[in-house]
Amino acid sequence: MSPTAVPAPSVRTPSEPAPAPRGHRAHSRRRHGAGAWAVAFAFLTVMAFATVPAPLYVVYQARDGFPTFTTTVVFAAYGVGVVVSLFLAGHLSDVHGRRPLVLASVAIELVAAVLFLVWNDVAGLVVARLVTGLGVGLVTATATAHLAELRVRATGSSDAARGASVVAGAVNLGGLSLGALVGGALAEFVGQPLVVPYVVFVVALVVAFVVVLAAPETVDRPEQPVPYRPQRIAAPEGQAGAFWAAGVAAFAALAVQGLFTSVAPTFLGTTFHVTDRLAAGATTFGVFAASALSQIVFARLSQQRQIRLGLVLLVAGLVVLAGAAVFLQVAGFIGGGVVAGAGVGLLFRAAIGRAGSLVGPEQRGGVLAATFLVAYAGLTVPVVAVGAALLVLPTLPVLLGYVVFVVVLALVAGTRLASRAG
């Protein structure tokens, strides 16, 4: 069943009730506005927790002596968890409500945090990362849709959905940047680097769970039971070209992010001999922060111009990164990653926005879940391929091959997406 359609009155005051979905009591516009902040905080916390281990992999690796390929396996477990969760449950908020699934996601991340604390050998890392992915897969499409609906009800204007999409994109990638920085900083300056970061996020996740309890629901309760089925990766009727262009563009964008949350810290240590934990976290932070910031700075550009600018930044950044790897220039490697990250943010946001615009509210959660499913495959599959290639090939050729693959994919999908965008 669909979320209740929201009219756009211009005289409603913050204390007046917004239209309530069937089966739920009405709340004031102010309550919906506060609920949007609560969901944004929970979304940010879940996404930040997802990258806390990124700068810590080198610590685990030094302690246990496992090869880089094991790091990619641990990272891949996260990607598998995201994909499985999106496939099995990413669309369920269209029927069962946004708030219950956001709460479930936060609860799953709490379980993952405890696993990191009590079971931190390689097997435990794999399981904890898998569980982390399950929570992330549950929240991405759900929170994106929930934020838009809460803002529309809070303002009484359907135009607020556009601003909410900017917030959702910035929170998604900004959270990923924040987690890497916090994890690296705590590991560098506080004792017990494999304990303290997870304790901090246990507290943050508990707070997130509590504040989301007060967020209003925005989805109608179904009048009749709805049979369960997994998420289909299928384009909306008559929109196959636009849907797949958006999905593949998002795949290419997250393939860049996958590089910086898996093997890039190891590459910094082995090739550039940068072993500082904060430096590793700051590098990942810079890439993801640029992704989040570019979405905000260029939010007023048309979707088509955002895509084109994103392609220019992504390709230029990856070319600089590849050149820096060849000539052993660490500043160029990091700087190229940051520039590419800015392009990733624009391309990813445009892809998700385009996919969400293909259908009405009653199908938006499912279509977003399908798009995120394709996107997060880009976060996993190429990185595992890199890890496997590193078993038989030197680091530099593998990195250069990865760059060529992502550039070609982004150019093909991004060009098609831009041709269909407004």
C-alpha positions as CSV (number, residue, x, y, z in Angstrom):
1,M,0.0,0.0,0.0
2,S,1.2,3.5,-0.5
3,P,2.1,6.4,1.8
4,T,-0.6,8.9,2.2
5,A,-0.4,11.7,-0.5
6,V,0.5,15.0,1.1
7,P,-1.3,18.2,0.0
8,A,0.7,21.4,-0.1
9,P,-1.1,24.1,1.9
10,S,0.6,27.4,2.4
11,V,-1.0,28.5,5.6
12,R,-0.5,25.5,7.9
13,T,1.4,26.4,11.2
14,P,4.0,24.3,12.8
15,S,1.7,23.3,15.7
16,E,-1.1,22.1,13.4
17,P,-1.2,18.4,12.5
18,A,0.0,17.1,9.2
19,P,-2.0,14.4,7.3
20,A,-1.6,11.1,9.1
21,P,-1.1,7.8,7.3
22,R,-3.8,5.2,7.7
23,G,-3.6,3.4,11.0
24,H,-1.4,6.1,12.7
25,R,-2.3,9.1,14.7
26,A,-1.6,12.6,13.4
27,H,1.4,14.6,14.5
28,S,2.3,18.3,14.2
29,R,4.4,19.7,11.4
30,R,7.0,20.5,14.1
31,R,7.1,16.8,15.2
32,H,7.7,15.7,11.6
33,G,10.5,18.2,11.3
34,A,12.1,16.9,14.4
35,G,11.5,13.4,13.2
36,A,13.5,14.2,10.0
37,W,16.4,15.3,12.1
38,A,16.2,12.1,14.2
39,V,16.1,9.9,11.1
40,A,19.0,11.8,9.6
41,F,21.1,11.3,12.8
42,A,20.3,7.6,12.8
43,F,21.2,7.3,9.1
44,L,24.4,9.2,9.7
45,T,25.4,7.0,12.7
46,V,24.7,3.7,10.8
47,M,26.7,4.8,7.8
48,A,29.5,6.1,10.0
49,F,29.7,2.8,11.8
50,A,30.1,1.1,8.5
51,T,33.5,2.7,7.8
52,V,35.0,2.7,11.4
53,P,37.0,-0.5,10.6
54,A,38.6,1.0,7.4
55,P,41.6,2.5,9.1
56,L,41.8,-0.4,11.6
57,Y,42.4,-3.1,9.0
58,V,46.1,-2.4,9.0
59,V,46.1,-2.9,12.8
60,Y,44.3,-6.3,12.5
61,Q,46.6,-7.2,9.7
62,A,49.8,-6.4,11.7
63,R,48.4,-8.3,14.7
64,D,47.3,-11.4,12.9
65,G,49.7,-11.4,9.9
66,F,47.1,-12.0,7.3
67,P,47.6,-11.0,3.6
68,T,45.8,-8.1,1.8
69,F,43.4,-10.6,0.2
70,T,42.0,-11.4,3.6
71,T,41.3,-7.7,4.0
72,T,39.3,-7.7,0.8
73,V,37.4,-10.8,2.0
74,V,36.5,-9.1,5.3
75,F,35.4,-6.0,3.3
76,A,33.5,-8.2,0.8
77,A,31.5,-9.7,3.7
78,Y,30.1,-6.2,4.4
79,G,29.1,-5.8,0.7
80,V,27.5,-9.2,0.7
81,G,25.5,-8.2,3.8
82,V,24.3,-5.0,2.2
83,V,23.3,-6.8,-1.0
84,V,21.5,-9.6,0.8
85,S,19.6,-7.1,3.0
86,L,18.6,-5.0,0.1
87,F,17.4,-8.1,-1.8
88,L,15.4,-9.6,1.1
89,A,14.2,-6.5,3.0
90,G,15.2,-3.2,1.4
91,H,11.8,-2.7,-0.1
92,L,9.7,-3.8,2.9
93,S,9.2,-0.2,4.3
94,D,6.8,0.4,1.5
95,V,4.4,-2.0,3.3
96,H,5.5,-2.2,6.9
97,G,6.5,1.4,7.5
98,R,9.7,3.4,7.5
99,R,10.3,3.8,11.2
100,P,10.3,0.0,12.1
101,L,12.9,-0.7,9.5
102,V,15.1,2.2,10.6
103,L,14.9,1.0,14.2
104,A,15.7,-2.6,13.0
105,S,18.8,-1.3,11.2
106,V,20.1,0.5,14.2
107,A,19.5,-2.6,16.4
108,I,21.4,-4.8,13.9
109,E,24.4,-2.3,14.0
110,L,24.4,-2.6,17.8
111,V,24.8,-6.4,17.4
112,A,27.6,-5.8,15.0
113,A,29.4,-3.5,17.4
114,V,29.2,-6.1,20.1
115,L,30.6,-8.7,17.8
116,F,33.6,-6.5,17.0
117,L,34.2,-6.2,20.7
118,V,33.9,-9.8,21.8
119,W,35.0,-11.8,18.7
120,N,37.9,-9.9,16.9
121,D,39.8,-12.7,15.1
122,V,39.5,-13.0,11.3
123,A,36.3,-15.2,11.5
124,G,34.8,-12.7,13.9
125,L,35.7,-9.8,11.6
126,V,34.0,-11.5,8.7
127,V,30.8,-12.1,10.7
128,A,30.7,-8.6,12.2
129,R,31.2,-7.0,8.8
130,L,28.4,-9.2,7.3
131,V,26.1,-8.1,10.1
132,T,27.1,-4.5,9.6
133,G,26.2,-4.8,5.9
134,L,22.8,-6.2,6.8
135,G,22.0,-3.1,8.8
136,V,23.2,-0.7,6.1
137,G,21.2,-2.5,3.4
138,L,18.1,-2.1,5.6
139,V,18.5,1.6,6.2
140,T,19.7,3.1,2.9
141,A,16.5,3.1,0.8
142,T,14.3,3.3,3.9
143,A,15.9,6.3,5.4
144,T,16.2,8.1,2.1
145,A,12.4,7.7,1.5
146,H,11.5,8.5,5.1
147,L,13.5,11.7,5.1
148,A,11.7,13.0,2.0
149,E,8.3,12.1,3.4
150,L,8.9,13.7,6.8
151,R,10.2,16.9,5.2
152,V,7.1,17.1,2.9
153,R,4.8,16.7,5.9
154,A,6.9,19.2,8.0
155,T,6.7,21.9,5.4
156,G,3.4,21.1,3.7
157,S,5.2,21.4,0.3
158,S,6.1,18.6,-2.1
159,D,9.1,20.8,-3.1
160,A,10.8,19.8,0.2
161,A,11.5,16.4,-1.2
162,R,14.2,17.8,-3.4
163,G,16.0,19.4,-0.4
164,A,15.6,16.1,1.6
165,S,17.2,14.2,-1.2
166,V,20.3,16.5,-0.9
167,V,20.3,15.8,2.9
168,A,20.0,12.1,2.4
169,G,22.8,11.9,-0.1
170,A,25.1,14.1,2.1
171,V,24.2,12.0,5.2
172,N,24.8,8.8,3.3
173,L,28.3,9.6,2.1
174,G,29.1,12.1,4.9
175,G,28.5,9.4,7.4
176,L,30.9,7.1,5.6
177,S,33.5,9.8,5.7
178,L,32.9,10.5,9.4
179,G,33.3,6.9,10.5
180,A,36.7,6.5,8.9
181,L,38.0,9.7,10.5
182,V,36.6,8.8,14.0
183,G,38.0,5.3,13.8
184,G,41.4,6.5,12.7
185,A,41.6,9.3,15.3
186,L,40.5,7.1,18.2
187,A,43.0,4.4,17.1
188,E,45.8,6.8,16.9
189,F,45.3,8.9,20.0
190,V,43.4,6.6,22.5
191,G,44.5,3.3,23.9
192,Q,42.9,0.0,22.8
193,P,42.4,0.9,19.2
194,L,40.4,-2.2,18.5
195,V,38.0,-1.6,21.4
196,V,37.4,2.2,22.0
197,P,36.0,3.0,18.5
198,Y,33.3,0.4,18.8
199,V,32.4,1.4,22.4
200,V,31.9,5.0,21.2
201,F,29.5,3.7,18.5
202,V,27.6,1.5,20.8
203,V,26.7,4.7,22.7
204,A,25.9,6.6,19.5
205,L,23.7,3.8,18.2
206,V,21.7,3.6,21.4
207,V,21.0,7.3,21.2
208,A,20.0,7.0,17.6
209,F,17.5,4.2,18.5
210,V,15.9,6.3,21.2
211,V,15.5,9.4,19.1
212,V,14.0,7.5,16.1
213,L,11.3,6.1,18.5
214,A,9.8,9.6,18.4
215,A,9.8,10.0,14.7
216,P,6.3,9.9,13.0
217,E,5.5,7.1,10.6
218,T,4.7,8.1,7.0
219,V,3.4,4.9,5.4
220,D,-0.2,3.6,5.4
221,R,-0.8,0.4,7.2
222,P,-2.1,-2.2,4.6
223,E,-5.8,-2.9,4.7
224,Q,-5.1,-6.6,3.7
225,P,-2.0,-8.7,4.4
226,V,0.6,-8.3,1.6
227,P,2.4,-11.4,0.5
228,Y,6.2,-11.3,1.0
229,R,8.5,-11.5,-1.9
230,P,12.2,-10.5,-2.3
231,Q,13.2,-7.3,-4.0
232,R,13.2,-7.6,-7.8
233,I,15.9,-5.9,-9.7
234,A,13.5,-4.8,-12.4
235,A,13.0,-1.5,-14.1
236,P,9.7,0.3,-13.7
237,E,7.5,-0.3,-16.7
238,G,8.7,1.7,-19.7
239,Q,11.7,3.0,-17.8
240,A,14.3,0.3,-18.4
241,G,16.9,2.6,-20.0
242,A,16.7,5.3,-17.4
243,F,16.7,2.7,-14.5
244,W,19.7,0.8,-15.7
245,A,21.7,3.9,-16.6
246,A,21.1,5.1,-13.0
247,G,22.0,1.8,-11.5
248,V,25.2,1.3,-13.5
249,A,26.3,4.9,-12.8
250,A,25.8,4.3,-9.1
251,F,27.7,1.0,-9.4
252,A,30.7,2.9,-10.9
253,A,30.5,5.6,-8.2
254,L,30.6,3.2,-5.3
255,A,33.4,1.2,-7.0
256,V,35.6,4.2,-6.3
257,Q,34.4,4.3,-2.7
258,G,35.1,0.6,-2.3
259,L,38.7,1.1,-3.2
260,F,39.2,3.6,-0.4
261,T,37.3,1.6,2.3
262,S,39.2,-1.7,1.6
263,V,42.7,-1.8,0.1
264,A,43.7,1.9,-0.1
265,P,44.9,2.1,3.5
266,T,47.0,-1.0,2.8
267,F,48.3,0.5,-0.4
268,L,49.3,3.6,1.5
269,G,51.3,1.5,3.9
270,T,53.0,-0.9,1.5
271,T,53.7,1.5,-1.4
272,F,54.0,4.9,0.3
273,H,55.0,3.6,3.7
274,V,52.3,5.7,5.4
275,T,51.4,3.6,8.4
276,D,49.8,6.3,10.6
277,R,46.3,5.2,11.6
278,L,44.9,8.7,11.5
279,A,46.4,9.3,8.0
280,A,44.7,6.2,6.8
281,G,41.4,7.3,8.3
282,A,41.8,10.9,7.1
283,T,42.4,9.7,3.5
284,T,39.1,7.8,3.5
285,F,37.5,10.7,5.2
286,G,38.7,13.1,2.6
287,V,37.3,11.0,-0.3
288,F,33.9,10.6,1.3
289,A,33.7,14.1,2.7
290,A,34.3,15.5,-0.8
291,S,31.5,13.3,-2.0
292,A,29.1,14.7,0.6
293,L,30.2,18.3,0.2
294,S,29.9,18.3,-3.6
295,Q,26.3,17.3,-3.3
296,I,25.6,20.3,-1.1
297,V,27.7,22.9,-3.0
298,F,26.3,21.9,-6.4
299,A,22.7,21.1,-5.3
300,R,21.2,23.9,-7.4
301,L,22.7,22.7,-10.7
302,S,20.3,20.8,-12.9
303,Q,20.6,17.0,-12.8
304,Q,22.2,16.9,-16.2
305,R,24.9,19.4,-15.3
306,Q,25.6,17.6,-12.0
307,I,26.1,14.3,-13.9
308,R,28.5,16.0,-16.4
309,L,30.5,17.8,-13.7
310,G,30.6,14.6,-11.7
311,L,32.0,12.7,-14.6
312,V,34.7,15.3,-15.2
313,L,35.8,15.3,-11.5
314,L,35.7,11.5,-11.2
315,V,37.7,10.8,-14.3
316,A,40.2,13.6,-13.6
317,G,40.7,12.5,-10.0
318,L,41.3,8.9,-11.0
319,V,43.8,9.9,-13.6
320,V,45.7,12.0,-11.1
321,L,45.6,9.1,-8.6
322,A,46.9,6.6,-11.1
323,G,49.7,9.0,-12.1
324,A,50.6,9.5,-8.5
325,A,50.8,5.8,-8.0
326,V,53.2,5.4,-10.9
327,F,55.5,8.2,-9.8
328,L,55.1,7.5,-6.0
329,Q,53.6,10.8,-5.1
330,V,51.5,10.3,-2.0
331,A,50.0,13.8,-2.1
332,G,48.7,13.2,-5.6
333,F,47.3,9.8,-4.6
334,I,45.3,11.4,-1.8
335,G,44.4,14.5,-3.7
336,G,43.3,12.5,-6.8
337,G,41.1,10.4,-4.5
338,V,39.5,13.6,-3.0
339,V,38.7,15.0,-6.5
340,A,37.3,11.7,-7.7
341,G,35.3,11.5,-4.5
342,A,33.7,14.9,-5.3
343,G,32.7,13.5,-8.7
344,V,31.4,10.3,-7.0
345,G,29.0,12.4,-4.8
346,L,27.5,14.2,-7.8
347,L,27.1,11.1,-9.9
348,F,25.7,9.0,-7.1
349,R,23.2,11.5,-6.0
350,A,22.0,12.2,-9.5
351,A,21.7,8.4,-10.1
352,I,19.6,7.9,-7.0
353,G,17.5,10.9,-7.6
354,R,16.8,9.9,-11.2
355,A,15.8,6.4,-10.1
356,G,13.5,7.7,-7.4
357,S,11.8,10.0,-9.8
358,L,10.8,7.2,-12.2
359,V,7.8,6.1,-9.9
360,G,5.3,7.5,-7.5
361,P,5.6,7.3,-3.7
362,E,3.9,3.9,-3.4
363,Q,6.8,2.3,-5.3
364,R,9.7,4.5,-4.4
365,G,11.1,2.4,-1.6
366,G,11.2,-0.7,-3.8
367,V,12.8,1.1,-6.8
368,L,15.4,2.8,-4.5
369,A,16.2,-0.6,-2.9
370,A,16.7,-2.1,-6.4
371,T,19.0,0.8,-7.4
372,F,21.0,0.6,-4.1
373,L,21.2,-3.2,-4.8
374,V,23.0,-2.5,-8.1
375,A,25.1,0.3,-6.6
376,Y,26.4,-1.8,-3.6
377,A,27.4,-4.6,-6.0
378,G,29.9,-1.9,-7.2
379,L,31.1,-1.6,-3.7
380,T,31.8,-5.3,-3.4
381,V,32.5,-7.2,-6.7
382,P,35.3,-5.0,-8.1
383,V,37.1,-4.9,-4.7
384,V,37.0,-8.7,-4.4
385,A,38.4,-8.9,-7.9
386,V,41.2,-6.6,-6.9
387,G,42.0,-8.8,-3.8
388,A,42.1,-11.9,-6.0
389,A,44.3,-10.2,-8.6
390,L,46.8,-9.1,-5.9
391,L,47.5,-12.7,-5.1
392,V,49.2,-13.1,-8.5
393,L,50.0,-9.6,-9.8
394,P,51.9,-6.6,-8.4
395,T,50.0,-3.8,-6.8
396,L,50.5,-1.1,-9.5
397,P,49.1,-3.0,-12.5
398,V,46.1,-4.0,-10.4
399,L,45.4,-0.5,-9.4
400,L,45.8,0.9,-12.9
401,G,43.5,-1.8,-14.3
402,Y,40.9,-0.9,-11.6
403,V,41.1,2.8,-12.6
404,V,40.6,2.0,-16.3
405,F,37.6,-0.2,-15.5
406,V,35.9,2.4,-13.4
407,V,36.6,5.3,-15.8
408,V,35.1,3.4,-18.8
409,L,32.1,2.2,-16.8
410,A,31.4,5.7,-15.4
411,L,31.7,7.4,-18.8
412,V,29.4,5.0,-20.6
413,A,26.7,4.9,-17.8
414,G,27.0,8.6,-16.9
415,T,26.7,9.8,-20.5
416,R,23.5,7.8,-21.0
417,L,22.2,9.0,-17.7
418,A,22.9,12.6,-18.6
419,S,21.1,12.3,-21.9
420,R,17.9,11.3,-20.1
421,A,18.2,13.8,-17.3
422,G,16.6,17.2,-17.1
